[in-house]
C-alpha cells in the first residue's frame, strides 16, 4: 500500500514538473529532453534536482533592481566621442551582436598590454594600485591567502590607509576561505569596503526564489578610472593551492587604458550597487579619454542570469561567422551548447583553420569526460585539437584572423553562458591580437596533438562514459 502511494505521488508530481519543463520559455529542446528523462527516471530525486537546478531562477525584485541599476548607469555604455559609428564589414556583425547581448558599444582609442602568465603578471597591477590617488575597485571570483593574494591585499590596505577609496567584491563560494583569513581581516581594519557576493546560506524559501548555484565569476581591477586589468586570472599564485596537483594554472591577464575602461567601471558599479544599494554618484561616470589615435577598438561584454538578451555563445557564433582564415580557441572547460559545437565544426568544414586548445588534465573529471564526448565529431570536421600538458590551461581566449579577439572570464560551457556573471572583452587591432596569437602559439608548443586514431582507440568503457556525459551536457 505504502509503495503504491509513494509511486502515485511521484507520478502526479513528476507529471506536473514535466508540464512545467515543456512550457518554460527560452529552454533548448535538448535541455527539456534531458530534464524530462531525469525527472521520469529517478523518483523524487529527479524532481528535487529540477526544482533546485533546472531553471535559471532569480527573484523578480532582484532582477528588477539589476535592471534599474543598469538603466541608472546607462551613460557608461551610451555612445561616446570615441564610439565606433561605422565599423568595417568584417567587424560589424560581431560588434552588433555584442551590443545586442551586453548593451555596450565598440569604442576606439584604447591601448592594451598582455602581461606575463607567471606570478610576475600582477606586478604592473600592484604598481598601479600603489600609485592610486582616488579609488581602487577590485572584483575576483577566487582570492586566495597565498603570495599573490596577499600582495594584492597589502596594496589595497596601503592605498586605503593613505586615503584612497578602496572597494572589493569576492564571490562567496570561490573566495570562502579568503573571507575567513588574516588578510581579509587586515583589509577590514584598513578601511577597505568589502562585499561577499552571492551568499550561500540555504533556506527552502531562498531555494524557491533564487537558484542556489549562481556565481559572480568576473575578474576586474580598476584604478582611478584610468587603467584597468582583466582576463581569466584569479587573485592567486599559479601554484593554486586549492588544487595544487594541476599546477601551474596558466591564465591570461592584461592591462587596459582608454574609453573601454569606462565600460569596465560600469560593470563593477552595477555589481556594487546591486549588492550594497550604495549609489556612488556621477563622479564615477566620467568619460575616459582616448590614449591612442586611432588605437584599439574594444567592447565590454557583461553577461549574467539576470539578463535575457543572449550570452557569450551568441557572440562566439558571430566571431566564427566573421572568420576567413583561422580561428584559435583556448578554454579549460569545453561543454558547449549543441549549436556552438556545430558552428565550430561548420567553420572548419568551410575551410577555416580551427584550432581548439584544451588542458590535458582537467580539475573536473565530469567536465573532462563530457568534453571528450565532443572530440570525435570535432576531429572528423577538421578541427585541430591540442592538449596542453604542463599544468591546467585556464585561459579563456578566442582569436580570429589575426585581427579580432575575445578574452575574459567566460568559459565555453553552459555555466558561463547561463548561470555565471561574466565579463569578457572583444578587441580589434593587430597591436594586441598579434600578442594574443603569439601567446596561443606558445600554448600549442606546449601541447600534444590529439588524433582521430587515438580517440577511436579509447576503451569501450571510456567511450561509453564520455558519450553518456556528453548527453548530460544540457544539465551541466
VENWO-V114897 format. One record per helix or strand. SS is the DSSP state (H for helix, E for strand). FROM is the first residue (numbers start at 1). TO is the last residue. Records with the same first field share a line. If there is no record, write none. Layout:
# VENWO-V114897
SS->FROM-TO + FROM-TO
This chain:
# VENWO-V114897
H->2-23 + 29-41 + 45-53 + 60-72 + 74-76 + 89-102 + 119-130 + 147-161 + 178-180 + 182-190 + 204-209 + 241-246 + 260-276 + 282-285 + 312-322 + 338-349 + 365-381 + 414-419 + 430-445 + 452-456 + 460-475
E->83-83 + 107-114 + 135-140 + 143-143 + 165-171 + 193-197 + 215-216 + 220-223 + 227-231 + 235-235 + 249-250 + 253-257 + 296-303 + 326-330 + 334-335 + 353-359 + 384-388 + 392-393 + 397-400 + 404-408 + 412-413 + 420-428 + 447-450
